[in-house]
Amino acid sequence: MNCPVCGRELKDEKSIAKGIGPVCARKLEKLKDKADEDQLKMELSFEDEK
Ligand SMILES: [Zn+2]
């Protein structure tokens, strides 16, 4: 089974059960919060600068 978001093979049992990889699951959770999207981008760019 592959992750529907990034297409990578799911090897973890929990990821397979969810049908999505752990990283993409986190991304989607954040995307659900559309209101905080701009703030999220700021936080992500801030992390890149570290
Ligand atoms: Zn993925």
mmCIF file of the protein (N, C-alpha, C, O) and its ligand, coordinates in Angstrom:
data_MODEL
# 
_entry.id   MODEL 
# 
loop_
_entity.id 
_entity.type 
_entity.pdbx_number_of_molecules 
1 polymer     1 
2 non-polymer 1 
# 
_entity_poly.entity_id                      1 
_entity_poly.type                           'polypeptide(L)' 
_entity_poly.nstd_linkage                   no 
_entity_poly.nstd_monomer                   no 
_entity_poly.pdbx_seq_one_letter_code       MNCPVCGRELKDEKSIAKGIGPVCARKLEKLKDKADEDQLKMELSFEDEK 
_entity_poly.pdbx_seq_one_letter_code_can   MNCPVCGRELKDEKSIAKGIGPVCARKLEKLKDKADEDQLKMELSFEDEK 
_entity_poly.pdbx_strand_id                 A 
# 
loop_
_entity_poly_seq.entity_id 
_entity_poly_seq.num 
_entity_poly_seq.mon_id 
_entity_poly_seq.hetero 
1 1  MET n 
1 2  ASN n 
1 3  CYS n 
1 4  PRO n 
1 5  VAL n 
1 6  CYS n 
1 7  GLY n 
1 8  ARG n 
1 9  GLU n 
1 10 LEU n 
1 11 LYS n 
1 12 ASP n 
1 13 GLU n 
1 14 LYS n 
1 15 SER n 
1 16 ILE n 
1 17 ALA n 
1 18 LYS n 
1 19 GLY n 
1 20 ILE n 
1 21 GLY n 
1 22 PRO n 
1 23 VAL n 
1 24 CYS n 
1 25 ALA n 
1 26 ARG n 
1 27 LYS n 
1 28 LEU n 
1 29 GLU n 
1 30 LYS n 
1 31 LEU n 
1 32 LYS n 
1 33 ASP n 
1 34 LYS n 
1 35 ALA n 
1 36 ASP n 
1 37 GLU n 
1 38 ASP n 
1 39 GLN n 
1 40 LEU n 
1 41 LYS n 
1 42 MET n 
1 43 GLU n 
1 44 LEU n 
1 45 SER n 
1 46 PHE n 
1 47 GLU n 
1 48 ASP n 
1 49 GLU n 
1 50 LYS n 
# 
loop_
_struct_asym.id 
_struct_asym.entity_id 
A 1 
B 2 
# 
loop_
_chem_comp.id 
_chem_comp.type 
_chem_comp.mon_nstd_flag 
ALA 'L-peptide linking' y 
ARG 'L-peptide linking' y 
ASN 'L-peptide linking' y 
ASP 'L-peptide linking' y 
CYS 'L-peptide linking' y 
GLN 'L-peptide linking' y 
GLU 'L-peptide linking' y 
GLY 'peptide linking'   y 
ILE 'L-peptide linking' y 
LEU 'L-peptide linking' y 
LYS 'L-peptide linking' y 
MET 'L-peptide linking' y 
PHE 'L-peptide linking' y 
PRO 'L-peptide linking' y 
SER 'L-peptide linking' y 
VAL 'L-peptide linking' y 
ZN  non-polymer         . 
# 
_pdbx_entity_nonpoly.entity_id   2 
_pdbx_entity_nonpoly.name        ? 
_pdbx_entity_nonpoly.comp_id     ZN 
# 
_pdbx_nonpoly_scheme.asym_id         B 
_pdbx_nonpoly_scheme.entity_id       2 
_pdbx_nonpoly_scheme.mon_id          ZN 
_pdbx_nonpoly_scheme.ndb_seq_num     1 
_pdbx_nonpoly_scheme.pdb_seq_num     101 
_pdbx_nonpoly_scheme.auth_seq_num    101 
_pdbx_nonpoly_scheme.pdb_mon_id      ZN 
_pdbx_nonpoly_scheme.auth_mon_id     ZN 
_pdbx_nonpoly_scheme.pdb_strand_id   A 
_pdbx_nonpoly_scheme.pdb_ins_code    . 
# 
loop_
_atom_site.group_PDB 
_atom_site.id 
_atom_site.type_symbol 
_atom_site.label_atom_id 
_atom_site.label_alt_id 
_atom_site.label_comp_id 
_atom_site.label_asym_id 
_atom_site.label_entity_id 
_atom_site.label_seq_id 
_atom_site.pdbx_PDB_ins_code 
_atom_site.Cartn_x 
_atom_site.Cartn_y 
_atom_site.Cartn_z 
_atom_site.occupancy 
_atom_site.B_iso_or_equiv 
_atom_site.pdbx_formal_charge 
_atom_site.auth_seq_id 
_atom_site.auth_comp_id 
_atom_site.auth_asym_id 
_atom_site.auth_atom_id 
_atom_site.pdbx_PDB_model_num 
ATOM   1   N  N  . MET A 1 1  ? 0.845  -1.205 0.000  1.00 0.00 ? 1   MET A N  1 
ATOM   2   C  CA . MET A 1 1  ? 0.000  0.000  0.000  1.00 0.00 ? 1   MET A CA 1 
ATOM   3   C  C  . MET A 1 1  ? 0.873  1.245  0.000  1.00 0.00 ? 1   MET A C  1 
ATOM   4   O  O  . MET A 1 1  ? 1.906  1.299  0.668  1.00 0.00 ? 1   MET A O  1 
ATOM   5   N  N  . ASN A 1 2  ? 0.438  2.248  -0.765 1.00 0.00 ? 2   ASN A N  1 
ATOM   6   C  CA . ASN A 1 2  ? 1.214  3.484  -0.842 1.00 0.00 ? 2   ASN A CA 1 
ATOM   7   C  C  . ASN A 1 2  ? 0.433  4.649  -0.244 1.00 0.00 ? 2   ASN A C  1 
ATOM   8   O  O  . ASN A 1 2  ? -0.798 4.647  -0.211 1.00 0.00 ? 2   ASN A O  1 
ATOM   9   N  N  . CYS A 1 3  ? 1.176  5.637  0.223  1.00 0.00 ? 3   CYS A N  1 
ATOM   10  C  CA . CYS A 1 3  ? 0.549  6.848  0.737  1.00 0.00 ? 3   CYS A CA 1 
ATOM   11  C  C  . CYS A 1 3  ? -0.109 7.600  -0.427 1.00 0.00 ? 3   CYS A C  1 
ATOM   12  O  O  . CYS A 1 3  ? 0.546  7.862  -1.435 1.00 0.00 ? 3   CYS A O  1 
ATOM   13  N  N  . PRO A 1 4  ? -1.391 7.948  -0.300 1.00 0.00 ? 4   PRO A N  1 
ATOM   14  C  CA . PRO A 1 4  ? -2.108 8.633  -1.382 1.00 0.00 ? 4   PRO A CA 1 
ATOM   15  C  C  . PRO A 1 4  ? -1.625 10.067 -1.583 1.00 0.00 ? 4   PRO A C  1 
ATOM   16  O  O  . PRO A 1 4  ? -1.907 10.674 -2.617 1.00 0.00 ? 4   PRO A O  1 
ATOM   17  N  N  . VAL A 1 5  ? -0.905 10.611 -0.612 1.00 0.00 ? 5   VAL A N  1 
ATOM   18  C  CA . VAL A 1 5  ? -0.461 12.008 -0.713 1.00 0.00 ? 5   VAL A CA 1 
ATOM   19  C  C  . VAL A 1 5  ? 0.885  12.108 -1.412 1.00 0.00 ? 5   VAL A C  1 
ATOM   20  O  O  . VAL A 1 5  ? 1.026  12.849 -2.384 1.00 0.00 ? 5   VAL A O  1 
ATOM   21  N  N  . CYS A 1 6  ? 1.887  11.359 -0.922 1.00 0.00 ? 6   CYS A N  1 
ATOM   22  C  CA . CYS A 1 6  ? 3.235  11.473 -1.481 1.00 0.00 ? 6   CYS A CA 1 
ATOM   23  C  C  . CYS A 1 6  ? 3.609  10.257 -2.318 1.00 0.00 ? 6   CYS A C  1 
ATOM   24  O  O  . CYS A 1 6  ? 4.616  10.277 -3.025 1.00 0.00 ? 6   CYS A O  1 
ATOM   25  N  N  . GLY A 1 7  ? 2.799  9.189  -2.242 1.00 0.00 ? 7   GLY A N  1 
ATOM   26  C  CA . GLY A 1 7  ? 3.036  8.027  -3.082 1.00 0.00 ? 7   GLY A CA 1 
ATOM   27  C  C  . GLY A 1 7  ? 4.086  7.079  -2.554 1.00 0.00 ? 7   GLY A C  1 
ATOM   28  O  O  . GLY A 1 7  ? 4.429  6.096  -3.211 1.00 0.00 ? 7   GLY A O  1 
ATOM   29  N  N  . ARG A 1 8  ? 4.603  7.369  -1.360 1.00 0.00 ? 8   ARG A N  1 
ATOM   30  C  CA . ARG A 1 8  ? 5.616  6.481  -0.792 1.00 0.00 ? 8   ARG A CA 1 
ATOM   31  C  C  . ARG A 1 8  ? 4.952  5.227  -0.223 1.00 0.00 ? 8   ARG A C  1 
ATOM   32  O  O  . ARG A 1 8  ? 3.781  5.237  0.156  1.00 0.00 ? 8   ARG A O  1 
ATOM   33  N  N  . GLU A 1 9  ? 5.735  4.147  -0.174 1.00 0.00 ? 9   GLU A N  1 
ATOM   34  C  CA . GLU A 1 9  ? 5.201  2.904  0.354  1.00 0.00 ? 9   GLU A CA 1 
ATOM   35  C  C  . GLU A 1 9  ? 5.024  3.000  1.863  1.00 0.00 ? 9   GLU A C  1 
ATOM   36  O  O  . GLU A 1 9  ? 5.923  3.450  2.573  1.00 0.00 ? 9   GLU A O  1 
ATOM   37  N  N  . LEU A 1 10 ? 3.856  2.574  2.352  1.00 0.00 ? 10  LEU A N  1 
ATOM   38  C  CA . LEU A 1 10 ? 3.598  2.585  3.785  1.00 0.00 ? 10  LEU A CA 1 
ATOM   39  C  C  . LEU A 1 10 ? 4.106  1.284  4.385  1.00 0.00 ? 10  LEU A C  1 
ATOM   40  O  O  . LEU A 1 10 ? 3.662  0.199  4.011  1.00 0.00 ? 10  LEU A O  1 
ATOM   41  N  N  . LYS A 1 11 ? 5.042  1.405  5.321  1.00 0.00 ? 11  LYS A N  1 
ATOM   42  C  CA . LYS A 1 11 ? 5.618  0.208  5.932  1.00 0.00 ? 11  LYS A CA 1 
ATOM   43  C  C  . LYS A 1 11 ? 5.167  0.045  7.373  1.00 0.00 ? 11  LYS A C  1 
ATOM   44  O  O  . LYS A 1 11 ? 5.176  -1.064 7.908  1.00 0.00 ? 11  LYS A O  1 
ATOM   45  N  N  . ASP A 1 12 ? 4.775  1.141  8.001  1.00 0.00 ? 12  ASP A N  1 
ATOM   46  C  CA . ASP A 1 12 ? 4.363  1.098  9.400  1.00 0.00 ? 12  ASP A CA 1 
ATOM   47  C  C  . ASP A 1 12 ? 2.921  0.615  9.511  1.00 0.00 ? 12  ASP A C  1 
ATOM   48  O  O  . ASP A 1 12 ? 2.053  1.047  8.753  1.00 0.00 ? 12  ASP A O  1 
ATOM   49  N  N  . GLU A 1 13 ? 2.673  -0.285 10.461 1.00 0.00 ? 13  GLU A N  1 
ATOM   50  C  CA . GLU A 1 13 ? 1.320  -0.842 10.637 1.00 0.00 ? 13  GLU A CA 1 
ATOM   51  C  C  . GLU A 1 13 ? 0.283  0.250  10.850 1.00 0.00 ? 13  GLU A C  1 
ATOM   52  O  O  . GLU A 1 13 ? -0.796 0.226  10.257 1.00 0.00 ? 13  GLU A O  1 
ATOM   53  N  N  . LYS A 1 14 ? 0.627  1.213  11.710 1.00 0.00 ? 14  LYS A N  1 
ATOM   54  C  CA . LYS A 1 14 ? -0.317 2.286  12.024 1.00 0.00 ? 14  LYS A CA 1 
ATOM   55  C  C  . LYS A 1 14 ? -0.601 3.134  10.790 1.00 0.00 ? 14  LYS A C  1 
ATOM   56  O  O  . LYS A 1 14 ? -1.735 3.554  10.563 1.00 0.00 ? 14  LYS A O  1 
ATOM   57  N  N  . SER A 1 15 ? 0.438  3.381  9.995  1.00 0.00 ? 15  SER A N  1 
ATOM   58  C  CA . SER A 1 15 ? 0.252  4.180  8.786  1.00 0.00 ? 15  SER A CA 1 
ATOM   59  C  C  . SER A 1 15 ? -0.648 3.447  7.796  1.00 0.00 ? 15  SER A C  1 
ATOM   60  O  O  . SER A 1 15 ? -1.512 4.047  7.157  1.00 0.00 ? 15  SER A O  1 
ATOM   61  N  N  . ILE A 1 16 ? -0.428 2.143  7.685  1.00 0.00 ? 16  ILE A N  1 
ATOM   62  C  CA . ILE A 1 16 ? -1.247 1.339  6.771  1.00 0.00 ? 16  ILE A CA 1 
ATOM   63  C  C  . ILE A 1 16 ? -2.696 1.340  7.250  1.00 0.00 ? 16  ILE A C  1 
ATOM   64  O  O  . ILE A 1 16 ? -3.621 1.423  6.442  1.00 0.00 ? 16  ILE A O  1 
ATOM   65  N  N  . ALA A 1 17 ? -2.892 1.248  8.579  1.00 0.00 ? 17  ALA A N  1 
ATOM   66  C  CA . ALA A 1 17 ? -4.245 1.245  9.136  1.00 0.00 ? 17  ALA A CA 1 
ATOM   67  C  C  . ALA A 1 17 ? -4.954 2.554  8.827  1.00 0.00 ? 17  ALA A C  1 
ATOM   68  O  O  . ALA A 1 17 ? -6.149 2.581  8.533  1.00 0.00 ? 17  ALA A O  1 
ATOM   69  N  N  . LYS A 1 18 ? -4.179 3.651  8.901  1.00 0.00 ? 18  LYS A N  1 
ATOM   70  C  CA . LYS A 1 18 ? -4.765 4.968  8.605  1.00 0.00 ? 18  LYS A CA 1 
ATOM   71  C  C  . LYS A 1 18 ? -4.891 5.181  7.105  1.00 0.00 ? 18  LYS A C  1 
ATOM   72  O  O  . LYS A 1 18 ? -5.744 5.941  6.646  1.00 0.00 ? 18  LYS A O  1 
ATOM   73  N  N  . GLY A 1 19 ? -4.040 4.510  6.348  1.00 0.00 ? 19  GLY A N  1 
ATOM   74  C  CA . GLY A 1 19 ? -4.043 4.678  4.900  1.00 0.00 ? 19  GLY A CA 1 
ATOM   75  C  C  . GLY A 1 19 ? -3.259 5.900  4.478  1.00 0.00 ? 19  GLY A C  1 
ATOM   76  O  O  . GLY A 1 19 ? -3.428 6.406  3.368  1.00 0.00 ? 19  GLY A O  1 
ATOM   77  N  N  . ILE A 1 20 ? -2.381 6.383  5.383  1.00 0.00 ? 20  ILE A N  1 
ATOM   78  C  CA . ILE A 1 20 ? -1.585 7.578  5.056  1.00 0.00 ? 20  ILE A CA 1 
ATOM   79  C  C  . ILE A 1 20 ? -0.329 7.572  5.911  1.00 0.00 ? 20  ILE A C  1 
ATOM   80  O  O  . ILE A 1 20 ? -0.337 7.089  7.043  1.00 0.00 ? 20  ILE A O  1 
ATOM   81  N  N  . GLY A 1 21 ? 0.747  8.111  5.362  1.00 0.00 ? 21  GLY A N  1 
ATOM   82  C  CA . GLY A 1 21 ? 2.004  8.166  6.104  1.00 0.00 ? 21  GLY A CA 1 
ATOM   83  C  C  . GLY A 1 21 ? 1.924  9.162  7.251  1.00 0.00 ? 21  GLY A C  1 
ATOM   84  O  O  . GLY A 1 21 ? 1.096  10.072 7.224  1.00 0.00 ? 21  GLY A O  1 
ATOM   85  N  N  . PRO A 1 22 ? 2.782  8.998  8.266  1.00 0.00 ? 22  PRO A N  1 
ATOM   86  C  CA . PRO A 1 22 ? 2.732  9.861  9.451  1.00 0.00 ? 22  PRO A CA 1 
ATOM   87  C  C  . PRO A 1 22 ? 3.004  11.327 9.134  1.00 0.00 ? 22  PRO A C  1 
ATOM   88  O  O  . PRO A 1 22 ? 2.370  12.212 9.709  1.00 0.00 ? 22  PRO A O  1 
ATOM   89  N  N  . VAL A 1 23 ? 3.930  11.589 8.234  1.00 0.00 ? 23  VAL A N  1 
ATOM   90  C  CA . VAL A 1 23 ? 4.253  12.975 7.888  1.00 0.00 ? 23  VAL A CA 1 
ATOM   91  C  C  . VAL A 1 23 ? 3.082  13.632 7.162  1.00 0.00 ? 23  VAL A C  1 
ATOM   92  O  O  . VAL A 1 23 ? 2.711  14.765 7.470  1.00 0.00 ? 23  VAL A O  1 
ATOM   93  N  N  . CYS A 1 24 ? 2.503  12.919 6.197  1.00 0.00 ? 24  CYS A N  1 
ATOM   94  C  CA . CYS A 1 24 ? 1.386  13.472 5.428  1.00 0.00 ? 24  CYS A CA 1 
ATOM   95  C  C  . CYS A 1 24 ? 0.153  13.591 6.306  1.00 0.00 ? 24  CYS A C  1 
ATOM   96  O  O  . CYS A 1 24 ? -0.643 14.511 6.117  1.00 0.00 ? 24  CYS A O  1 
ATOM   97  N  N  . ALA A 1 25 ? -0.026 12.693 7.255  1.00 0.00 ? 25  ALA A N  1 
ATOM   98  C  CA . ALA A 1 25 ? -1.167 12.781 8.166  1.00 0.00 ? 25  ALA A CA 1 
ATOM   99  C  C  . ALA A 1 25 ? -1.088 14.080 8.949  1.00 0.00 ? 25  ALA A C  1 
ATOM   100 O  O  . ALA A 1 25 ? -2.096 14.753 9.159  1.00 0.00 ? 25  ALA A O  1 
ATOM   101 N  N  . ARG A 1 26 ? 0.126  14.427 9.380  1.00 0.00 ? 26  ARG A N  1 
ATOM   102 C  CA . ARG A 1 26 ? 0.321  15.671 10.126 1.00 0.00 ? 26  ARG A CA 1 
ATOM   103 C  C  . ARG A 1 26 ? 0.034  16.871 9.225  1.00 0.00 ? 26  ARG A C  1 
ATOM   104 O  O  . ARG A 1 26 ? -0.612 17.834 9.640  1.00 0.00 ? 26  ARG A O  1 
ATOM   105 N  N  . LYS A 1 27 ? 0.523  16.797 7.988  1.00 0.00 ? 27  LYS A N  1 
ATOM   106 C  CA . LYS A 1 27 ? 0.293  17.896 7.042  1.00 0.00 ? 27  LYS A CA 1 
ATOM   107 C  C  . LYS A 1 27 ? -1.198 18.117 6.844  1.00 0.00 ? 27  LYS A C  1 
ATOM   108 O  O  . LYS A 1 27 ? -1.672 19.252 6.874  1.00 0.00 ? 27  LYS A O  1 
ATOM   109 N  N  . LEU A 1 28 ? -1.939 17.031 6.640  1.00 0.00 ? 28  LEU A N  1 
ATOM   110 C  CA . LEU A 1 28 ? -3.371 17.142 6.380  1.00 0.00 ? 28  LEU A CA 1 
ATOM   111 C  C  . LEU A 1 28 ? -4.094 17.698 7.595  1.00 0.00 ? 28  LEU A C  1 
ATOM   112 O  O  . LEU A 1 28 ? -5.035 18.480 7.463  1.00 0.00 ? 28  LEU A O  1 
ATOM   113 N  N  . GLU A 1 29 ? -3.651 17.290 8.785  1.00 0.00 ? 29  GLU A N  1 
ATOM   114 C  CA . GLU A 1 29 ? -4.281 17.811 9.999  1.00 0.00 ? 29  GLU A CA 1 
ATOM   115 C  C  . GLU A 1 29 ? -4.141 19.322 10.047 1.00 0.00 ? 29  GLU A C  1 
ATOM   116 O  O  . GLU A 1 29 ? -5.077 20.030 10.419 1.00 0.00 ? 29  GLU A O  1 
ATOM   117 N  N  . LYS A 1 30 ? -2.973 19.811 9.671  1.00 0.00 ? 30  LYS A N  1 
ATOM   118 C  CA . LYS A 1 30 ? -2.748 21.257 9.697  1.00 0.00 ? 30  LYS A CA 1 
ATOM   119 C  C  . LYS A 1 30 ? -3.563 21.944 8.605  1.00 0.00 ? 30  LYS A C  1 
ATOM   120 O  O  . LYS A 1 30 ? -4.075 23.046 8.802  1.00 0.00 ? 30  LYS A O  1 
ATOM   121 N  N  . LEU A 1 31 ? -3.679 21.287 7.455  1.00 0.00 ? 31  LEU A N  1 
ATOM   122 C  CA . LEU A 1 31 ? -4.423 21.884 6.344  1.00 0.00 ? 31  LEU A CA 1 
ATOM   123 C  C  . LEU A 1 31 ? -5.895 22.034 6.677  1.00 0.00 ? 31  LEU A C  1 
ATOM   124 O  O  . LEU A 1 31 ? -6.571 22.921 6.158  1.00 0.00 ? 31  LEU A O  1 
ATOM   125 N  N  . LYS A 1 32 ? -6.395 21.150 7.559  1.00 0.00 ? 32  LYS A N  1 
ATOM   126 C  CA . LYS A 1 32 ? -7.800 21.258 7.961  1.00 0.00 ? 32  LYS A CA 1 
ATOM   127 C  C  . LYS A 1 32 ? -8.063 22.612 8.607  1.00 0.00 ? 32  LYS A C  1 
ATOM   128 O  O  . LYS A 1 32 ? -9.145 23.183 8.481  1.00 0.00 ? 32  LYS A O  1 
ATOM   129 N  N  . ASP A 1 33 ? -7.052 23.104 9.297  1.00 0.00 ? 33  ASP A N  1 
ATOM   130 C  CA . ASP A 1 33 ? -7.185 24.392 9.980  1.00 0.00 ? 33  ASP A CA 1 
ATOM   131 C  C  . ASP A 1 33 ? -6.881 25.523 9.015  1.00 0.00 ? 33  ASP A C  1 
ATOM   132 O  O  . ASP A 1 33 ? -5.844 26.179 9.118  1.00 0.00 ? 33  ASP A O  1 
ATOM   133 N  N  . LYS A 1 34 ? -7.782 25.745 8.085  1.00 0.00 ? 34  LYS A N  1 
ATOM   134 C  CA . LYS A 1 34 ? -7.541 26.752 7.044  1.00 0.00 ? 34  LYS A CA 1 
ATOM   135 C  C  . LYS A 1 34 ? -7.329 28.136 7.643  1.00 0.00 ? 34  LYS A C  1 
ATOM   136 O  O  . LYS A 1 34 ? -6.566 28.937 7.102  1.00 0.00 ? 34  LYS A O  1 
ATOM   137 N  N  . ALA A 1 35 ? -7.990 28.420 8.744  1.00 0.00 ? 35  ALA A N  1 
ATOM   138 C  CA . ALA A 1 35 ? -7.900 29.747 9.351  1.00 0.00 ? 35  ALA A CA 1 
ATOM   139 C  C  . ALA A 1 35 ? -6.482 30.027 9.823  1.00 0.00 ? 35  ALA A C  1 
ATOM   140 O  O  . ALA A 1 35 ? -6.041 31.176 9.847  1.00 0.00 ? 35  ALA A O  1 
ATOM   141 N  N  . ASP A 1 36 ? -5.775 28.974 10.197 1.00 0.00 ? 36  ASP A N  1 
ATOM   142 C  CA . ASP A 1 36 ? -4.428 29.165 10.714 1.00 0.00 ? 36  ASP A CA 1 
ATOM   143 C  C  . ASP A 1 36 ? -3.365 28.939 9.649  1.00 0.00 ? 36  ASP A C  1 
ATOM   144 O  O  . ASP A 1 36 ? -2.177 28.833 9.956  1.00 0.00 ? 36  ASP A O  1 
ATOM   145 N  N  . GLU A 1 37 ? -3.798 28.868 8.403  1.00 0.00 ? 37  GLU A N  1 
ATOM   146 C  CA . GLU A 1 37 ? -2.862 28.507 7.337  1.00 0.00 ? 37  GLU A CA 1 
ATOM   147 C  C  . GLU A 1 37 ? -1.723 29.516 7.210  1.00 0.00 ? 37  GLU A C  1 
ATOM   148 O  O  . GLU A 1 37 ? -0.560 29.133 7.083  1.00 0.00 ? 37  GLU A O  1 
ATOM   149 N  N  . ASP A 1 38 ? -2.056 30.788 7.244  1.00 0.00 ? 38  ASP A N  1 
ATOM   150 C  CA . ASP A 1 38 ? -1.020 31.816 7.109  1.00 0.00 ? 38  ASP A CA 1 
ATOM   151 C  C  . ASP A 1 38 ? -0.043 31.756 8.274  1.00 0.00 ? 38  ASP A C  1 
ATOM   152 O  O  . ASP A 1 38 ? 1.167  31.899 8.099  1.00 0.00 ? 38  ASP A O  1 
ATOM   153 N  N  . GLN A 1 39 ? -0.581 31.546 9.446  1.00 0.00 ? 39  GLN A N  1 
ATOM   154 C  CA . GLN A 1 39 ? 0.285  31.457 10.618 1.00 0.00 ? 39  GLN A CA 1 
ATOM   155 C  C  . GLN A 1 39 ? 1.181  30.230 10.503 1.00 0.00 ? 39  GLN A C  1 
ATOM   156 O  O  . GLN A 1 39 ? 2.344  30.255 10.905 1.00 0.00 ? 39  GLN A O  1 
ATOM   157 N  N  . LEU A 1 40 ? 0.622  29.156 9.947  1.00 0.00 ? 40  LEU A N  1 
ATOM   158 C  CA . LEU A 1 40 ? 1.393  27.929 9.794  1.00 0.00 ? 40  LEU A CA 1 
ATOM   159 C  C  . LEU A 1 40 ? 2.583  28.163 8.872  1.00 0.00 ? 40  LEU A C  1 
ATOM   160 O  O  . LEU A 1 40 ? 3.695  27.717 9.153  1.00 0.00 ? 40  LEU A O  1 
ATOM   161 N  N  . LYS A 1 41 ? 2.341  28.864 7.774  1.00 0.00 ? 41  LYS A N  1 
ATOM   162 C  CA . LYS A 1 41 ? 3.423  29.154 6.827  1.00 0.00 ? 41  LYS A CA 1 
ATOM   163 C  C  . LYS A 1 41 ? 4.526  29.945 7.522  1.00 0.00 ? 41  LYS A C  1 
ATOM   164 O  O  . LYS A 1 41 ? 5.712  29.697 7.302  1.00 0.00 ? 41  LYS A O  1 
ATOM   165 N  N  . MET A 1 42 ? 4.128  30.898 8.360  1.00 0.00 ? 42  MET A N  1 
ATOM   166 C  CA . MET A 1 42 ? 5.114  31.691 9.083  1.00 0.00 ? 42  MET A CA 1 
ATOM   167 C  C  . MET A 1 42 ? 5.927  30.808 10.004 1.00 0.00 ? 42  MET A C  1 
ATOM   168 O  O  . MET A 1 42 ? 7.145  30.953 10.114 1.00 0.00 ? 42  MET A O  1 
ATOM   169 N  N  . GLU A 1 43 ? 5.237  29.890 10.665 1.00 0.00 ? 43  GLU A N  1 
ATOM   170 C  CA . GLU A 1 43 ? 5.933  28.999 11.587 1.00 0.00 ? 43  GLU A CA 1 
ATOM   171 C  C  . GLU A 1 43 ? 6.898  28.085 10.837 1.00 0.00 ? 43  GLU A C  1 
ATOM   172 O  O  . GLU A 1 43 ? 7.999  27.806 11.313 1.00 0.00 ? 43  GLU A O  1 
ATOM   173 N  N  . LEU A 1 44 ? 6.474  27.623 9.657  1.00 0.00 ? 44  LEU A N  1 
ATOM   174 C  CA . LEU A 1 44 ? 7.313  26.727 8.874  1.00 0.00 ? 44  LEU A CA 1 
ATOM   175 C  C  . LEU A 1 44 ? 8.559  27.447 8.383  1.00 0.00 ? 44  LEU A C  1 
ATOM   176 O  O  . LEU A 1 44 ? 9.660  26.901 8.444  1.00 0.00 ? 44  LEU A O  1 
ATOM   177 N  N  . SER A 1 45 ? 8.386  28.679 7.894  1.00 0.00 ? 45  SER A N  1 
ATOM   178 C  CA . SER A 1 45 ? 9.540  29.430 7.390  1.00 0.00 ? 45  SER A CA 1 
ATOM   179 C  C  . SER A 1 45 ? 10.468 29.758 8.550  1.00 0.00 ? 45  SER A C  1 
ATOM   180 O  O  . SER A 1 45 ? 11.686 29.812 8.379  1.00 0.00 ? 45  SER A O  1 
ATOM   181 N  N  . PHE A 1 46 ? 9.899  29.975 9.720  1.00 0.00 ? 46  PHE A N  1 
ATOM   182 C  CA . PHE A 1 46 ? 10.710 30.258 10.898 1.00 0.00 ? 46  PHE A CA 1 
ATOM   183 C  C  . PHE A 1 46 ? 11.575 29.038 11.227 1.00 0.00 ? 46  PHE A C  1 
ATOM   184 O  O  . PHE A 1 46 ? 12.745 29.172 11.584 1.00 0.00 ? 46  PHE A O  1 
ATOM   185 N  N  . GLU A 1 47 ? 10.976 27.834 11.101 1.00 0.00 ? 47  GLU A N  1 
ATOM   186 C  CA . GLU A 1 47 ? 11.731 26.627 11.387 1.00 0.00 ? 47  GLU A CA 1 
ATOM   187 C  C  . GLU A 1 47 ? 12.875 26.449 10.395 1.00 0.00 ? 47  GLU A C  1 
ATOM   188 O  O  . GLU A 1 47 ? 13.944 25.950 10.748 1.00 0.00 ? 47  GLU A O  1 
ATOM   189 N  N  . ASP A 1 48 ? 12.642 26.860 9.157  1.00 0.00 ? 48  ASP A N  1 
ATOM   190 C  CA . ASP A 1 48 ? 13.674 26.707 8.130  1.00 0.00 ? 48  ASP A CA 1 
ATOM   191 C  C  . ASP A 1 48 ? 14.909 27.548 8.439  1.00 0.00 ? 48  ASP A C  1 
ATOM   192 O  O  . ASP A 1 48 ? 16.029 27.206 8.060  1.00 0.00 ? 48  ASP A O  1 
ATOM   193 N  N  . GLU A 1 49 ? 14.672 28.657 9.137  1.00 0.00 ? 49  GLU A N  1 
ATOM   194 C  CA . GLU A 1 49 ? 15.789 29.567 9.400  1.00 0.00 ? 49  GLU A CA 1 
ATOM   195 C  C  . GLU A 1 49 ? 16.695 29.074 10.508 1.00 0.00 ? 49  GLU A C  1 
ATOM   196 O  O  . GLU A 1 49 ? 17.807 29.575 10.672 1.00 0.00 ? 49  GLU A O  1 
ATOM   197 N  N  . LYS A 1 50 ? 16.230 28.097 11.271 1.00 0.00 ? 50  LYS A N  1 
ATOM   198 C  CA . LYS A 1 50 ? 17.035 27.616 12.394 1.00 0.00 ? 50  LYS A CA 1 
ATOM   199 C  C  . LYS A 1 50 ? 18.313 26.927 11.919 1.00 0.00 ? 50  LYS A C  1 
ATOM   200 O  O  . LYS A 1 50 ? 19.105 26.464 12.740 1.00 0.00 ? 50  LYS A O  1 
HETATM 201 ZN ZN . ZN  B 2 .  ? 2.844  10.471 2.349  1.00 0.00 2 101 ZN  A ZN 1 
# 
